[in-house]
Structure formats: C-alpha cells, structure tokens
Amino acid sequence: MIKSELIQRIAKRNPHLYHRDVERIVNTILNEITRALAEDNRVELRGFGAFSVRYRKARIARNPRTGEPVEVGEKKVPHFKAGKELRQRLNQGNPQIDR
C-alpha cells in the first residue's frame, strides 16, 4: 500500500472527514515520526511497533559495475521493530511462527 491508497482508505472509512483533512493528518503523523528520528528520538506506537535510528559505520564497498573499492561514509538508518500485537495479528491461526 502506498500513501495515497492509505489516505483513500481512511477517507472511505470516515466519510465525515474531508479527503484533504485526512491527507493533512497522515502527512502530519509521518512528518512528526521523521522529525523525531532526525533528532535521534525513538517513536513508539503501542500495539503497532517502534521506530528508532541505527548507525552504520563507515566502510569500504565495491562498485558492482567496475568492482572498484568505494568509500561509504557512516550514516544513520531508520529501524522498525513490530509490536507484539501487530505480530500476533499477522500470525493469527499460525501460533508456530510467533515464538
């Protein structure tokens, strides 16, 4: 699902809200998560999961086309860990998976 599909689905389930308001709400939530991660904060949505920032060290990689070594600087990457309730809902009917 892409963001526009999410907005359409939420608007369809909530006919009392204008489409532009739903779009503004979704964008605000995503922007706040992004802002918090940019400030190295953790964002936890109970029952859904937690977003955090992980750090990758600088390293030497290879250019796949030429095979030449390329320096890759250190960087931050977003990380998501699904919450217990989300994992359980994904694995309903298959208790073997969620151990």
C-alpha atoms as one frame of an Amber mdcrd trajectory, in Angstrom:
protein
   0.000   0.000   0.000   1.256   3.433  -0.856   0.482   6.663   0.992  -2.274
   7.767  -1.408  -4.025   4.390  -1.000  -3.807   4.727   2.779  -5.354   8.193
   2.604  -8.163   6.949   0.338  -8.906   4.006   2.630  -9.036   6.183   5.751
 -11.240   8.749   3.971 -13.592   5.995   2.788 -13.939   4.577   6.323 -14.527
   8.063   7.756 -16.980   9.797   5.402 -17.477  12.621   7.899 -13.873  13.782
   7.220 -12.829  15.675   4.126 -10.227  13.997   1.936  -7.869  16.981   2.331
  -8.132  16.724   6.130  -7.285  13.016   6.076  -4.311  13.784   3.829  -3.161
  16.517   6.221  -3.475  14.150   9.226  -1.485  11.355   7.558   1.213  13.788
   6.399   1.451  15.334   9.868   1.904  11.933  11.522   4.584  10.871   9.045
   6.370  14.224   9.308   6.424  14.025  13.104   7.871  10.497  13.008  10.518
  11.706  10.541  11.321  14.775  12.663  11.680  12.698  15.817  14.000  10.211
  14.098  16.088  13.064  12.660  16.574  14.236  16.266  17.664  10.683  17.262
  14.469  10.088  19.239  12.578   6.808  19.367   8.907   6.732  18.312   6.708
   4.049  19.856   3.164   3.373  18.725   1.769   0.925  21.288   0.499  -2.271
  19.740   1.991  -1.341  16.356   5.726  -1.004  16.819   8.678   1.260  17.420
  10.796   3.332  15.066  14.392   4.079  16.033  17.670   5.139  14.465  20.592
   2.784  13.940  24.104   3.818  12.979  26.187   2.212  10.263  29.952   2.571
  10.412  31.989   3.842   7.509  33.186   1.009   5.296  34.766   0.105   2.021
  32.277  -1.278  -0.506  32.630  -2.319  -4.138  31.132  -0.673  -7.179  29.073
  -3.508  -8.716  29.784  -2.334 -12.250  33.537  -1.876 -12.087  34.476  -3.831
  -8.973  36.486  -0.852  -7.711  36.522  -0.164  -3.964  34.350   2.780  -2.899
  34.346   4.519   0.464  30.918   4.660   2.091  30.685   7.110   4.974  28.966
   6.447   8.263  25.247   7.068   8.234  22.009   6.821  10.163  19.321   4.393
   9.008  15.740   4.030  10.237  14.817   0.805  12.019  11.335  -0.564  12.740
  10.508  -3.243  15.276   6.962  -4.595  15.123   4.994  -4.622  18.365   3.616
  -7.760  19.954   0.007  -7.049  18.953   0.977  -6.442  15.301   2.984  -9.688
  15.181   0.078 -11.607  16.715  -2.430 -10.179  14.219  -0.139 -11.042  11.316
   0.249 -14.609  12.542  -3.342 -15.400  13.579  -4.051 -19.052  13.072  -0.356
 -19.948  12.934   0.998 -19.999  16.519   4.181 -21.799  15.402   5.611 -18.645
  13.799   5.317 -16.208  16.728   7.566 -17.716  19.380
